[in-house]
Amino acid sequence: MLPARDDSRRRRDDGRDETPTERADRNWSEVLQELRVLQTGTQILTGFLLALAFQPAFSDLTDGQRAIYLTLVVISALSAIIALAPVALHRVLFQQRAKSLVVSYGHAALITALFTVSVLIVGVVAFVFDVVVGDAAAWWAFGILALIIVALWLVAPAIIRAKVNRDPR
């Protein structure tokens, strides 16, 4: 005779045997890991940008380059704020039994942060190309990097997702 199945556990399509609370805990851990990866890159870019203003050659920038620089600093700060928002929400809702809402919010914040970081990466590289090589090279760098980000962050995942959804396993 088989042992009675605990009805609080639900088998999901992914084959995991976990309660909704266990799933939320696991998903929150995954969100935190992704936040750590994202934050490291953002912090490095932010440090680079902030250090630029104190370099002697900074005074040689055109007004347009200064405007782009300041825009990139704001995008960098915005990226960090968005990436930290799920952690702040988790602290505010700590022990309020709202983990699944925190996970959903974290997912949305990560998608938004990935967008702002992609803009930041492309912008910083284009800015450096503009300062070092010139305007035309900056536009080429901008375009090529934007295409690579779209291909690797949007197109490839969409293709893989479609393949996974077609596979009945």
JORAWO-V914505 format. One record per residue. RES is the residue in one letter. SS is DSSP state (alpha for helix, beta for strand, coil for the rest). OMEGA is omega as a letter, one per 40 degrees, with the letter a starting at -180 (NA if undefined). BURIAL is I if it has 24 or more other C-alpha atoms within 12 Angstrom, else O. Layout:
BEGIN
res: [RES RES]
ss: [SS SS]
omega: [OMEGA OMEGA]
burial: [BURIAL BURIAL]
END
This chain:
BEGIN
res: [M L P A R D D S R R R R D D G R D E T P T E R A D R N W S E V L Q E L R V L Q T G T Q I L T G F L L A L A F Q P A F S D L T D G Q R A I Y L T L V V I S A L S A I I A L A P V A L H R V L F Q Q R A K S L V V S Y G H A A L I T A L F T V S V L I V G V V A F V F D V V V G D A A A W W A F G I L A L I I V A L W L V A P A I I R A K V N R D P R]
ss: [coil coil coil coil coil coil coil coil coil beta beta coil coil coil coil coil beta beta coil alpha alpha alpha alpha alpha alpha alpha alpha alpha alpha alpha alpha alpha alpha alpha alpha alpha alpha alpha alpha alpha alpha alpha alpha alpha alpha alpha alpha alpha alpha alpha alpha alpha coil coil coil alpha alpha alpha alpha alpha coil coil alpha alpha alpha alpha alpha alpha alpha alpha alpha alpha alpha alpha alpha alpha alpha alpha alpha alpha alpha alpha alpha alpha alpha alpha alpha alpha alpha alpha alpha alpha coil coil coil coil coil coil alpha alpha alpha alpha alpha alpha alpha alpha alpha alpha alpha alpha alpha alpha alpha alpha alpha alpha alpha alpha alpha alpha alpha alpha alpha alpha alpha alpha alpha alpha alpha alpha alpha alpha coil coil alpha alpha alpha alpha alpha alpha alpha alpha alpha alpha alpha alpha alpha alpha alpha alpha alpha alpha alpha alpha alpha alpha alpha alpha alpha alpha alpha alpha alpha alpha alpha alpha coil coil coil]
omega: [a i i a i a i i i i a i a i i i a i i i i i i i a a i i i i i i i i i i a a a i i i i i i i i a a i a a a i a a a a i a i i i i i i i i a i i i i i i i i i i a a a i a i i i i i i a a a i i a a a a i i i i i i i a i i i i i i i a i i i i a a a a a i i i i i a a a a a a i i i i i i a a i i i i i i a a a a a a i i i i i i i i a i a a a NA]
burial: [O O O O O O O O O O O O O O O O O O O O O O O O O O I I O O I I O I I O O I I O I I I O I I O O I O O I O O O O O O O O O O O O I O O I I I O I I O I I I I I I I I I I I I I O I I O O O O O O O O I I O I I O I I I O I I I I I I I I I I I I I I I I I I I I O I I O O O O O O I O O I I O O I I O O O O O O O O O O O O O O O O O O O O O O O]
END
